[in-house]
Amino acid sequence: MVDKTKLKRVGEQSELEIQFKLSLLDDTVVEQTQDDEVFVFQVGDGQFLSKLDELLIGLEEGTRAKFSLMPEDAFGLPDPMNFQTMKKSEFPEEVVLSEGHVIGFNTPTGEEIPATVYQVKDDEVVMDFNHPLAGEPLLFDVTIVKVLS
């Protein structure tokens, strides 16, 4: 006997409940849902990388899938133009200026963007304004818990 019930598939504008883990190749977790929670979103609403949305389209409810994302499909490659040298005197004294430390900068529009201290010199600091995950390949492990629409 053939089961004629069809599982719902993810469409280009589906609202979904998913469980996921986004991690680096060394298994460092970037973001994930907890075991007892689901993440609810609509495909294409900008909450996920556009490549992740594309990978979900066509999957059936209940499917678990694992994908690898190259940097170009994730947060891009580092852009040498995004490195800026600043005077140490431009930073408040309480700001930690050590390599790898992330500092938030306010843009003229009021947005905050992160920059990573790349190099500390005598009286200058080289800041990296690339996304902290630029250049990193990622692993995306997802379960389609429910296709809501």
N, CA, C and O atoms as a GROMACS GRO file, in nm:
protein
  596
    1MET      N    1   0.084  -0.117   0.000
    1MET     CA    2   0.000   0.000   0.000
    1MET      C    3   0.089   0.124   0.000
    1MET      O    4   0.184   0.132   0.077
    2VAL      N    5   0.058   0.220  -0.085
    2VAL     CA    6   0.137   0.343  -0.100
    2VAL      C    7   0.074   0.453  -0.015
    2VAL      O    8  -0.047   0.475  -0.020
    3ASP      N    9   0.157   0.521   0.063
    3ASP     CA   10   0.110   0.634   0.145
    3ASP      C   11   0.097   0.755   0.054
    3ASP      O   12   0.195   0.801  -0.004
    4LYS      N   13  -0.025   0.806   0.042
    4LYS     CA   14  -0.049   0.917  -0.049
    4LYS      C   15  -0.035   1.054   0.018
    4LYS      O   16  -0.054   1.156  -0.048
    5THR      N   17  -0.003   1.057   0.147
    5THR     CA   18   0.016   1.187   0.211
    5THR      C   19   0.151   1.242   0.168
    5THR      O   20   0.252   1.172   0.174
    6LYS      N   21   0.151   1.365   0.126
    6LYS     CA   22   0.276   1.427   0.081
    6LYS      C   23   0.329   1.519   0.189
    6LYS      O   24   0.253   1.592   0.252
    7LEU      N   25   0.455   1.513   0.209
    7LEU     CA   26   0.519   1.605   0.302
    7LEU      C   27   0.532   1.741   0.236
    7LEU      O   28   0.558   1.751   0.116
    8LYS      N   29   0.515   1.845   0.315
    8LYS     CA   30   0.530   1.980   0.261
    8LYS      C   31   0.676   2.005   0.228
    8LYS      O   32   0.766   1.958   0.297
    9ARG      N   33   0.697   2.080   0.120
    9ARG     CA   34   0.832   2.119   0.078
    9ARG      C   35   0.854   2.267   0.102
    9ARG      O   36   0.759   2.346   0.100
   10VAL      N   37   0.976   2.304   0.125
   10VAL     CA   38   1.013   2.444   0.145
   10VAL      C   39   1.007   2.516   0.010
   10VAL      O   40   1.067   2.472  -0.088
   11GLY      N   41   0.933   2.626   0.008
   11GLY     CA   42   0.923   2.708  -0.112
   11GLY      C   43   1.002   2.837  -0.097
   11GLY      O   44   1.064   2.861   0.006
   12GLU      N   45   1.000   2.920  -0.201
   12GLU     CA   46   1.079   3.043  -0.203
   12GLU      C   47   1.038   3.146  -0.098
   12GLU      O   48   1.116   3.235  -0.066
   13GLN      N   49   0.915   3.135  -0.045
   13GLN     CA   50   0.871   3.229   0.058
   13GLN      C   51   0.806   3.157   0.177
   13GLN      O   52   0.724   3.215   0.248
   14SER      N   53   0.843   3.031   0.196
   14SER     CA   54   0.785   2.952   0.304
   14SER      C   55   0.823   3.008   0.440
   14SER      O   56   0.933   3.060   0.459
   15GLU      N   57   0.730   2.996   0.535
   15GLU     CA   58   0.762   3.022   0.674
   15GLU      C   59   0.796   2.886   0.735
   15GLU      O   60   0.722   2.789   0.716
   16LEU      N   61   0.907   2.881   0.809
   16LEU     CA   62   0.959   2.753   0.858
   16LEU      C   63   0.988   2.754   1.006
   16LEU      O   64   1.010   2.859   1.067
   17GLU      N   65   0.986   2.635   1.063
   17GLU     CA   66   1.043   2.608   1.194
   17GLU      C   67   1.160   2.515   1.168
   17GLU      O   68   1.143   2.407   1.112
   18ILE      N   69   1.280   2.558   1.209
   18ILE     CA   70   1.397   2.474   1.188
   18ILE      C   71   1.479   2.465   1.317
   18ILE      O   72   1.466   2.549   1.407
   19GLN      N   73   1.562   2.363   1.322
   19GLN     CA   74   1.668   2.354   1.422
   19GLN      C   75   1.796   2.352   1.340
   19GLN      O   76   1.804   2.285   1.237
   20PHE      N   77   1.898   2.425   1.388
   20PHE     CA   78   2.020   2.432   1.307
   20PHE      C   79   2.143   2.454   1.392
   20PHE      O   80   2.137   2.493   1.508
   21LYS      N   81   2.257   2.426   1.328
   21LYS     CA   82   2.388   2.459   1.385
   21LYS      C   83   2.473   2.510   1.270
   21LYS      O   84   2.488   2.443   1.168
   22LEU      N   85   2.529   2.629   1.289
   22LEU     CA   86   2.622   2.687   1.193
   22LEU      C   87   2.758   2.687   1.262
   22LEU      O   88   2.773   2.745   1.370
   23SER      N   89   2.857   2.623   1.200
   23SER     CA   90   2.987   2.610   1.265
   23SER      C   91   3.102   2.625   1.167
   23SER      O   92   3.084   2.618   1.045
   24LEU      N   93   3.220   2.646   1.223
   24LEU     CA   94   3.343   2.650   1.144
   24LEU      C   95   3.387   2.506   1.118
   24LEU      O   96   3.332   2.413   1.176
   25LEU      N   97   3.486   2.489   1.031
   25LEU     CA   98   3.533   2.354   0.998
   25LEU      C   99   3.591   2.281   1.119
   25LEU      O  100   3.590   2.158   1.124
   26ASP      N  101   3.642   2.356   1.217
   26ASP     CA  102   3.698   2.293   1.337
   26ASP      C  103   3.589   2.264   1.441
   26ASP      O  104   3.620   2.230   1.555
   27ASP      N  105   3.463   2.279   1.402
   27ASP     CA  106   3.344   2.253   1.485
   27ASP      C  107   3.317   2.362   1.589
   27ASP      O  108   3.235   2.342   1.679
   28THR      N  109   3.384   2.477   1.578
   28THR     CA  110   3.351   2.591   1.662
   28THR      C  111   3.212   2.640   1.622
   28THR      O  112   3.190   2.672   1.505
   29VAL      N  113   3.120   2.647   1.718
   29VAL     CA  114   2.982   2.686   1.687
   29VAL      C  115   2.974   2.838   1.671
   29VAL      O  116   3.018   2.913   1.757
   30VAL      N  117   2.917   2.881   1.558
   30VAL     CA  118   2.893   3.022   1.532
   30VAL      C  119   2.758   3.060   1.588
   30VAL      O  120   2.744   3.161   1.657
   31GLU      N  121   2.658   2.977   1.558
   31GLU     CA  122   2.522   2.999   1.607
   31GLU      C  123   2.447   2.867   1.598
   31GLU      O  124   2.472   2.786   1.509
   32GLN      N  125   2.355   2.846   1.693
   32GLN     CA  126   2.275   2.724   1.688
   32GLN      C  127   2.149   2.740   1.773
   32GLN      O  128   2.142   2.826   1.861
   33THR      N  129   2.050   2.656   1.743
   33THR     CA  130   1.932   2.648   1.828
   33THR      C  131   1.961   2.547   1.937
   33THR      O  132   2.043   2.457   1.919
   34GLN      N  133   1.894   2.561   2.049
   34GLN     CA  134   1.907   2.464   2.157
   34GLN      C  135   1.819   2.344   2.124
   34GLN      O  136   1.733   2.352   2.036
   35ASP      N  137   1.840   2.232   2.194
   35ASP     CA  138   1.768   2.108   2.164
   35ASP      C  139   1.617   2.123   2.169
   35ASP      O  140   1.546   2.059   2.092
   36ASP      N  141   1.568   2.206   2.260
   36ASP     CA  142   1.423   2.217   2.279
   36ASP      C  143   1.363   2.340   2.212
   36ASP      O  144   1.248   2.375   2.240
   37GLU      N  145   1.437   2.407   2.125
   37GLU     CA  146   1.384   2.526   2.061
   37GLU      C  147   1.388   2.514   1.909
   37GLU      O  148   1.466   2.436   1.854
   38VAL      N  149   1.304   2.592   1.843
   38VAL     CA  150   1.306   2.602   1.698
   38VAL      C  151   1.325   2.748   1.661
   38VAL      O  152   1.290   2.839   1.737
   39PHE      N  153   1.380   2.769   1.545
   39PHE     CA  154   1.397   2.903   1.490
   39PHE      C  155   1.290   2.920   1.384
   39PHE      O  156   1.282   2.839   1.291
   40VAL      N  157   1.208   3.024   1.397
   40VAL     CA  158   1.099   3.048   1.302
   40VAL      C  159   1.138   3.167   1.214
   40VAL      O  160   1.175   3.272   1.265
   41PHE      N  161   1.130   3.149   1.084
   41PHE     CA  162   1.161   3.258   0.992
   41PHE      C  163   1.096   3.231   0.857
   41PHE      O  164   1.045   3.122   0.832
   42GLN      N  165   1.100   3.331   0.773
   42GLN     CA  166   1.047   3.316   0.637
   42GLN      C  167   1.164   3.318   0.539
   42GLN      O  168   1.250   3.406   0.546
   43VAL      N  169   1.167   3.222   0.449
   43VAL     CA  170   1.271   3.215   0.348
   43VAL      C  171   1.272   3.348   0.272
   43VAL      O  172   1.168   3.398   0.231
   44GLY      N  173   1.390   3.403   0.255
   44GLY     CA  174   1.405   3.527   0.179
   44GLY      C  175   1.385   3.654   0.259
   44GLY      O  176   1.391   3.763   0.202
   45ASP      N  177   1.362   3.644   0.392
   45ASP     CA  178   1.337   3.765   0.471
   45ASP      C  179   1.466   3.833   0.519
   45ASP      O  180   1.460   3.936   0.587
   46GLY      N  181   1.581   3.776   0.483
   46GLY     CA  182   1.708   3.838   0.517
   46GLY      C  183   1.765   3.798   0.651
   46GLY      O  184   1.871   3.848   0.690
   47GLN      N  185   1.699   3.708   0.724
   47GLN     CA  186   1.752   3.666   0.854
   47GLN      C  187   1.868   3.569   0.839
   47GLN      O  188   1.951   3.555   0.929
   48PHE      N  189   1.875   3.502   0.725
   48PHE     CA  190   1.982   3.407   0.696
   48PHE      C  191   2.060   3.456   0.575
   48PHE      O  192   2.013   3.542   0.500
   49LEU      N  193   2.179   3.402   0.556
   49LEU     CA  194   2.253   3.427   0.434
   49LEU      C  195   2.168   3.380   0.316
   49LEU      O  196   2.101   3.277   0.326
   50SER      N  197   2.171   3.452   0.206
   50SER     CA  198   2.087   3.415   0.092
   50SER      C  199   2.118   3.275   0.041
   50SER      O  200   2.029   3.205  -0.005
   51LYS      N  201   2.244   3.233   0.049
   51LYS     CA  202   2.281   3.098   0.004
   51LYS      C  203   2.213   2.992   0.091
   51LYS      O  204   2.173   2.887   0.041
   52LEU      N  205   2.199   3.018   0.221
   52LEU     CA  206   2.132   2.922   0.309
   52LEU      C  207   1.986   2.910   0.271
   52LEU      O  208   1.931   2.800   0.267
   53ASP      N  209   1.922   3.024   0.242
   53ASP     CA  210   1.782   3.019   0.196
   53ASP      C  211   1.771   2.931   0.072
   53ASP      O  212   1.682   2.846   0.063
   54GLU      N  213   1.861   2.952  -0.024
   54GLU     CA  214   1.859   2.874  -0.149
   54GLU      C  215   1.872   2.725  -0.122
   54GLU      O  216   1.804   2.644  -0.186
   55LEU      N  217   1.959   2.688  -0.029
   55LEU     CA  218   1.982   2.546   0.001
   55LEU      C  219   1.860   2.479   0.064
   55LEU      O  220   1.840   2.359   0.049
   56LEU      N  221   1.777   2.558   0.134
   56LEU     CA  222   1.660   2.502   0.200
   56LEU      C  223   1.544   2.476   0.104
   56LEU      O  224   1.464   2.386   0.126
   57ILE      N  225   1.537   2.554  -0.003
   57ILE     CA  226   1.424   2.543  -0.098
   57ILE      C  227   1.420   2.403  -0.158
   57ILE      O  228   1.521   2.353  -0.210
   58GLY      N  229   1.305   2.341  -0.151
   58GLY     CA  230   1.284   2.207  -0.206
   58GLY      C  231   1.295   2.095  -0.104
   58GLY      O  232   1.254   1.983  -0.132
   59LEU      N  233   1.350   2.125   0.014
   59LEU     CA  234   1.361   2.020   0.117
   59LEU      C  235   1.223   1.990   0.176
   59LEU      O  236   1.140   2.080   0.188
   60GLU      N  237   1.200   1.866   0.212
   60GLU     CA  238   1.073   1.825   0.272
   60GLU      C  239   1.075   1.843   0.423
   60GLU      O  240   1.179   1.837   0.487
   61GLU      N  241   0.956   1.865   0.476
   61GLU     CA  242   0.938   1.872   0.621
   61GLU      C  243   0.996   1.745   0.682
   61GLU      O  244   0.973   1.635   0.631
   62GLY      N  245   1.071   1.758   0.791
   62GLY     CA  246   1.132   1.643   0.857
   62GLY      C  247   1.272   1.610   0.809
   62GLY      O  248   1.339   1.526   0.870
   63THR      N  249   1.317   1.672   0.701
   63THR     CA  250   1.449   1.644   0.646
   63THR      C  251   1.559   1.703   0.732
   63THR      O  252   1.547   1.814   0.783
   64ARG      N  253   1.666   1.627   0.748
   64ARG     CA  254   1.789   1.680   0.809
   64ARG      C  255   1.893   1.682   0.698
   64ARG      O  256   1.911   1.583   0.627
   65ALA      N  257   1.961   1.795   0.684
   65ALA     CA  258   2.060   1.810   0.578
   65ALA      C  259   2.184   1.880   0.633
   65ALA      O  260   2.176   1.957   0.729
   66LYS      N  261   2.297   1.852   0.571
   66LYS     CA  262   2.423   1.917   0.607
   66LYS      C  263   2.483   1.975   0.480
   66LYS      O  264   2.490   1.909   0.376
   67PHE      N  265   2.526   2.101   0.490
   67PHE     CA  266   2.583   2.171   0.376
   67PHE      C  267   2.716   2.234   0.415
   67PHE      O  268   2.737   2.274   0.530
   68SER      N  269   2.804   2.244   0.318
   68SER     CA  270   2.929   2.320   0.334
   68SER      C  271   2.914   2.448   0.254
   68SER      O  272   2.864   2.446   0.141
   69LEU      N  273   2.958   2.558   0.312
   69LEU     CA  274   2.953   2.686   0.243
   69LEU      C  275   3.094   2.740   0.227
   69LEU      O  276   3.168   2.751   0.324
   70MET      N  277   3.131   2.772   0.104
   70MET     CA  278   3.259   2.836   0.080
   70MET      C  279   3.247   2.982   0.125
   70MET      O  280   3.136   3.035   0.130
   71PRO      N  281   3.358   3.047   0.157
   71PRO     CA  282   3.351   3.186   0.204
   71PRO      C  283   3.273   3.280   0.112
   71PRO      O  284   3.203   3.369   0.159
   72GLU      N  285   3.285   3.259  -0.019
   72GLU     CA  286   3.215   3.345  -0.115
   72GLU      C  287   3.063   3.338  -0.098
   72GLU      O  288   2.992   3.434  -0.128
   73ASP      N  289   3.013   3.223  -0.050
   73ASP     CA  290   2.869   3.204  -0.030
   73ASP      C  291   2.826   3.236   0.112
   73ASP      O  292   2.707   3.231   0.145
   74ALA      N  293   2.923   3.268   0.197
   74ALA     CA  294   2.891   3.296   0.338
   74ALA      C  295   2.913   3.446   0.364
   74ALA      O  296   2.830   3.528   0.328
   75PHE      N  297   3.026   3.479   0.427
   75PHE     CA  298   3.053   3.618   0.464
   75PHE      C  299   3.157   3.683   0.376
   75PHE      O  300   3.211   3.789   0.409
   76GLY      N  301   3.187   3.619   0.262
   76GLY     CA  302   3.278   3.677   0.165
   76GLY      C  303   3.425   3.656   0.200
   76GLY      O  304   3.459   3.598   0.303
   77LEU      N  305   3.508   3.705   0.111
   77LEU     CA  306   3.653   3.700   0.132
   77LEU      C  307   3.698   3.831   0.194
   77LEU      O  308   3.635   3.935   0.171
   78PRO      N  309   3.805   3.829   0.272
   78PRO     CA  310   3.854   3.955   0.329
   78PRO      C  311   3.892   4.053   0.218
   78PRO      O  312   3.954   4.014   0.119
   79ASP      N  313   3.856   4.178   0.236
   79ASP     CA  314   3.886   4.283   0.140
   79ASP      C  315   3.998   4.369   0.200
   79ASP      O  316   3.981   4.426   0.307
   80PRO      N  317   4.114   4.377   0.131
   80PRO     CA  318   4.225   4.457   0.185
   80PRO      C  319   4.187   4.604   0.208
   80PRO      O  320   4.250   4.672   0.289
   81MET      N  321   4.087   4.652   0.138
   81MET     CA  322   4.042   4.791   0.155
   81MET      C  323   3.971   4.813   0.289
   81MET      O  324   3.949   4.927   0.330
   82ASN      N  325   3.935   4.704   0.357
   82ASN     CA  326   3.866   4.713   0.485
   82ASN      C  327   3.960   4.717   0.605
   82ASN      O  328   3.916   4.708   0.720
   83PHE      N  329   4.090   4.731   0.579
   83PHE     CA  330   4.188   4.748   0.686
   83PHE      C  331   4.218   4.897   0.698
   83PHE      O  332   4.252   4.961   0.598
   84GLN      N  333   4.205   4.952   0.818
   84GLN     CA  334   4.228   5.095   0.840
   84GLN      C  335   4.326   5.115   0.954
   84GLN      O  336   4.317   5.049   1.057
   85THR      N  337   4.421   5.206   0.933
   85THR     CA  338   4.516   5.240   1.038
   85THR      C  339   4.464   5.364   1.111
   85THR      O  340   4.430   5.465   1.049
   86MET      N  341   4.460   5.354   1.243
   86MET     CA  342   4.409   5.464   1.326
   86MET      C  343   4.511   5.495   1.435
   86MET      O  344   4.588   5.408   1.476
   87LYS      N  345   4.511   5.618   1.482
   87LYS     CA  346   4.598   5.659   1.593
   87LYS      C  347   4.542   5.601   1.723
   87LYS      O  348   4.421   5.599   1.743
   88LYS      N  349   4.629   5.556   1.810
   88LYS     CA  350   4.585   5.505   1.941
   88LYS      C  351   4.509   5.612   2.018
   88LYS      O  352   4.417   5.581   2.094
   89SER      N  353   4.546   5.737   1.996
   89SER     CA  354   4.483   5.848   2.068
   89SER      C  355   4.335   5.866   2.031
   89SER      O  356   4.262   5.935   2.101
   90GLU      N  357   4.291   5.803   1.920
   90GLU     CA  358   4.151   5.812   1.878
   90GLU      C  359   4.060   5.721   1.961
   90GLU      O  360   3.938   5.730   1.951
   91PHE      N  361   4.120   5.633   2.041
   91PHE     CA  362   4.042   5.538   2.120
   91PHE      C  363   4.035   5.584   2.265
   91PHE      O  364   4.133   5.637   2.318
   92PRO      N  365   3.920   5.566   2.330
   92PRO     CA  366   3.913   5.594   2.474
   92PRO      C  367   4.011   5.504   2.550
   92PRO      O  368   4.039   5.393   2.506
   93GLU      N  369   4.062   5.553   2.662
   93GLU     CA  370   4.162   5.478   2.739
   93GLU      C  371   4.114   5.341   2.784
   93GLU      O  372   4.193   5.248   2.794
   94GLU      N  373   3.983   5.328   2.811
   94GLU     CA  374   3.932   5.200   2.864
   94GLU      C  375   3.916   5.092   2.756
   94GLU      O  376   3.888   4.977   2.788
   95VAL      N  377   3.934   5.128   2.629
   95VAL     CA  378   3.919   5.030   2.520
   95VAL      C  379   4.044   4.943   2.513
   95VAL      O  380   4.156   4.994   2.510
   96VAL      N  381   4.023   4.813   2.510
   96VAL     CA  382   4.133   4.716   2.503
   96VAL      C  383   4.185   4.712   2.359
   96VAL      O  384   4.111   4.681   2.266
   97LEU      N  385   4.313   4.743   2.343
   97LEU     CA  386   4.374   4.740   2.210
   97LEU      C  387   4.472   4.624   2.200
   97LEU      O  388   4.594   4.643   2.199
   98SER      N  389   4.416   4.503   2.193
   98SER     CA  390   4.500   4.385   2.176
   98SER      C  391   4.451   4.309   2.054
   98SER      O  392   4.332   4.308   2.023
   99GLU      N  393   4.545   4.245   1.984
   99GLU     CA  394   4.511   4.175   1.860
   99GLU      C  395   4.400   4.073   1.883
   99GLU      O  396   4.404   3.995   1.978
  100GLY      N  397   4.301   4.076   1.795
  100GLY     CA  398   4.188   3.985   1.803
  100GLY      C  399   4.068   4.041   1.877
  100GLY      O  400   3.959   3.986   1.868
  101HIS      N  401   4.088   4.150   1.950
  101HIS     CA  402   3.976   4.212   2.026
  101HIS      C  403   3.882   4.281   1.927
  101HIS      O  404   3.927   4.350   1.835
  102VAL      N  405   3.751   4.262   1.946
  102VAL     CA  406   3.651   4.322   1.858
  102VAL      C  407   3.595   4.448   1.924
  102VAL      O  408   3.560   4.447   2.042
  103ILE      N  409   3.588   4.556   1.846
  103ILE     CA  410   3.540   4.685   1.894
  103ILE      C  411   3.425   4.729   1.804
  103ILE      O  412   3.432   4.714   1.682
  104GLY      N  413   3.320   4.784   1.864
  104GLY     CA  414   3.208   4.836   1.787
  104GLY      C  415   3.229   4.983   1.752
  104GLY      O  416   3.267   5.063   1.837
  105PHE      N  417   3.204   5.017   1.626
  105PHE     CA  418   3.215   5.156   1.580
  105PHE      C  419   3.079   5.200   1.531
  105PHE      O  420   3.008   5.124   1.466
  106ASN      N  421   3.041   5.323   1.562
  106ASN     CA  422   2.915   5.379   1.514
  106ASN      C  423   2.935   5.446   1.379
  106ASN      O  424   3.030   5.522   1.361
  107THR      N  425   2.846   5.417   1.285
  107THR     CA  426   2.850   5.480   1.154
  107THR      C  427   2.773   5.611   1.159
  107THR      O  428   2.701   5.636   1.256
  108PRO      N  429   2.786   5.695   1.057
  108PRO     CA  430   2.710   5.821   1.054
  108PRO      C  431   2.558   5.799   1.060
  108PRO      O  432   2.485   5.887   1.103
  109THR      N  433   2.511   5.681   1.017
  109THR     CA  434   2.367   5.653   1.019
  109THR      C  435   2.321   5.596   1.153
  109THR      O  436   2.202   5.568   1.171
  110GLY      N  437   2.415   5.580   1.248
  110GLY     CA  438   2.378   5.529   1.380
  110GLY      C  439   2.392   5.379   1.396
  110GLY      O  440   2.370   5.327   1.505
  111GLU      N  441   2.427   5.308   1.289
  111GLU     CA  442   2.448   5.163   1.297
  111GLU      C  443   2.580   5.137   1.368
  111GLU      O  444   2.671   5.220   1.365
  112GLU      N  445   2.590   5.020   1.433
  112GLU     CA  446   2.718   4.982   1.491
  112GLU      C  447   2.776   4.870   1.407
  112GLU      O  448   2.709   4.772   1.377
  113ILE      N  449   2.903   4.886   1.369
  113ILE     CA  450   2.971   4.782   1.293
  113ILE      C  451   3.093   4.735   1.373
  113ILE      O  452   3.161   4.816   1.437
  114PRO      N  453   3.120   4.604   1.369
  114PRO     CA  454   3.234   4.553   1.444
  114PRO      C  455   3.363   4.564   1.361
  114PRO      O  456   3.361   4.555   1.239
  115ALA      N  457   3.472   4.584   1.431
  115ALA     CA  458   3.605   4.578   1.370
  115ALA      C  459   3.696   4.504   1.466
  115ALA      O  460   3.681   4.514   1.588
  116THR      N  461   3.789   4.429   1.410
  116THR     CA  462   3.881   4.350   1.490
  116THR      C  463   4.018   4.417   1.490
  116THR      O  464   4.067   4.460   1.386
  117VAL      N  465   4.079   4.425   1.608
  117VAL     CA  466   4.215   4.478   1.617
  117VAL      C  467   4.305   4.378   1.546
  117VAL      O  468   4.320   4.264   1.591
  118TYR      N  469   4.366   4.421   1.436
  118TYR     CA  470   4.450   4.333   1.355
  118TYR      C  471   4.595   4.339   1.400
  118TYR      O  472   4.663   4.237   1.411
  119GLN      N  473   4.642   4.463   1.426
  119GLN     CA  474   4.782   4.481   1.465
  119GLN      C  475   4.794   4.606   1.552
  119GLN      O  476   4.731   4.708   1.524
  120VAL      N  477   4.876   4.597   1.656
  120VAL     CA  478   4.902   4.712   1.744
  120VAL      C  479   5.047   4.754   1.724
  120VAL      O  480   5.139   4.675   1.742
  121LYS      N  481   5.065   4.881   1.685
  121LYS     CA  482   5.199   4.937   1.666
  121LYS      C  483   5.225   5.038   1.778
  121LYS      O  484   5.142   5.052   1.868
  122ASP      N  485   5.337   5.106   1.773
  122ASP     CA  486   5.373   5.202   1.879
  122ASP      C  487   5.261   5.301   1.909
  122ASP      O  488   5.212   5.307   2.021
  123ASP      N  489   5.222   5.379   1.809
  123ASP     CA  490   5.117   5.478   1.832
  123ASP      C  491   4.999   5.462   1.737
  123ASP      O  492   4.914   5.551   1.726
  124GLU      N  493   4.994   5.348   1.668
  124GLU     CA  494   4.886   5.321   1.573
  124GLU      C  495   4.826   5.182   1.595
  124GLU      O  496   4.888   5.094   1.654
  125VAL      N  497   4.705   5.167   1.546
  125VAL     CA  498   4.635   5.040   1.552
  125VAL      C  499   4.577   5.013   1.414
  125VAL      O  500   4.512   5.100   1.355
  126VAL      N  501   4.600   4.892   1.362
  126VAL     CA  502   4.541   4.853   1.234
  126VAL      C  503   4.412   4.778   1.266
  126VAL      O  504   4.414   4.675   1.333
  127MET      N  505   4.299   4.832   1.217
  127MET     CA  506   4.168   4.772   1.242
  127MET      C  507   4.120   4.700   1.116
  127MET      O  508   4.135   4.751   1.004
  128ASP      N  509   4.061   4.583   1.134
  128ASP     CA  510   4.005   4.504   1.025
  128ASP      C  511   3.853   4.517   1.030
  128ASP      O  512   3.789   4.466   1.122
  129PHE      N  513   3.797   4.587   0.931
  129PHE     CA  514   3.653   4.607   0.925
  129PHE      C  515   3.581   4.500   0.842
  129PHE      O  516   3.461   4.512   0.817
  130ASN      N  517   3.652   4.396   0.801
  130ASN     CA  518   3.586   4.283   0.735
  130ASN      C  519   3.499   4.212   0.839
  130ASN      O  520   3.526   4.221   0.959
  131HIS      N  521   3.396   4.143   0.793
  131HIS     CA  522   3.315   4.062   0.884
  131HIS      C  523   3.409   3.964   0.954
  131HIS      O  524   3.498   3.908   0.890
  132PRO      N  525   3.390   3.940   1.085
  132PRO     CA  526   3.479   3.847   1.157
  132PRO      C  527   3.485   3.707   1.095
  132PRO      O  528   3.582   3.635   1.117
  133LEU      N  529   3.384   3.668   1.019
  133LEU     CA  530   3.385   3.536   0.956
  133LEU      C  531   3.423   3.540   0.808
  133LEU      O  532   3.413   3.440   0.738
  134ALA      N  533   3.467   3.657   0.760
  134ALA     CA  534   3.510   3.667   0.620
  134ALA      C  535   3.627   3.571   0.598
  134ALA      O  536   3.719   3.563   0.679
  135GLY      N  537   3.621   3.498   0.487
  135GLY     CA  538   3.726   3.403   0.454
  135GLY      C  539   3.709   3.266   0.515
  135GLY      O  540   3.788   3.175   0.487
  136GLU      N  541   3.607   3.250   0.599
  136GLU     CA  542   3.586   3.121   0.667
  136GLU      C  543   3.484   3.034   0.594
  136GLU      O  544   3.372   3.080   0.568
  137PRO      N  545   3.520   2.910   0.561
  137PRO     CA  546   3.417   2.816   0.514
  137PRO      C  547   3.333   2.774   0.635
  137PRO      O  548   3.383   2.766   0.747
  138LEU      N  549   3.205   2.749   0.612
  138LEU     CA  550   3.112   2.716   0.721
  138LEU      C  551   3.040   2.584   0.694
  138LEU      O  552   3.026   2.542   0.579
  139LEU      N  553   2.996   2.520   0.802
  139LEU     CA  554   2.913   2.400   0.794
  139LEU      C  555   2.775   2.436   0.848
  139LEU      O  556   2.764   2.498   0.954
  140PHE      N  557   2.670   2.396   0.775
  140PHE     CA  558   2.533   2.426   0.813
  140PHE      C  559   2.459   2.294   0.826
  140PHE      O  560   2.440   2.223   0.727
  141ASP      N  561   2.418   2.261   0.948
  141ASP     CA  562   2.344   2.138   0.978
  141ASP      C  563   2.203   2.182   1.015
  141ASP      O  564   2.185   2.254   1.114
  142VAL      N  565   2.103   2.140   0.939
  142VAL     CA  566   1.967   2.190   0.959
  142VAL      C  567   1.865   2.076   0.955
  142VAL      O  568   1.879   1.980   0.879
  143THR      N  569   1.762   2.090   1.037
  143THR     CA  570   1.647   2.001   1.032
  143THR      C  571   1.524   2.087   1.007
  143THR      O  572   1.499   2.183   1.080
  144ILE      N  573   1.447   2.052   0.904
  144ILE     CA  574   1.322   2.122   0.875
  144ILE      C  575   1.216   2.061   0.967
  144ILE      O  576   1.162   1.955   0.938
  145VAL      N  577   1.187   2.128   1.077
  145VAL     CA  578   1.092   2.076   1.174
  145VAL      C  579   0.950   2.086   1.120
  145VAL      O  580   0.873   1.990   1.128
  146LYS      N  581   0.915   2.202   1.064
  146LYS     CA  582   0.778   2.221   1.012
  146LYS      C  583   0.779   2.328   0.906
  146LYS      O  584   0.844   2.432   0.921
  147VAL      N  585   0.706   2.303   0.797
  147VAL     CA  586   0.682   2.404   0.695
  147VAL      C  587   0.545   2.463   0.727
  147VAL      O  588   0.443   2.396   0.711
  148LEU      N  589   0.544   2.588   0.774
  148LEU     CA  590   0.420   2.652   0.820
  148LEU      C  591   0.337   2.708   0.706
  148LEU      O  592   0.214   2.710   0.714
  149SER      N  593   0.404   2.752   0.600
  149SER     CA  594   0.329   2.805   0.483
  149SER      C  595   0.413   2.789   0.357
  149SER      O  596   0.368   2.827   0.249
   0.00000   0.00000   0.00000
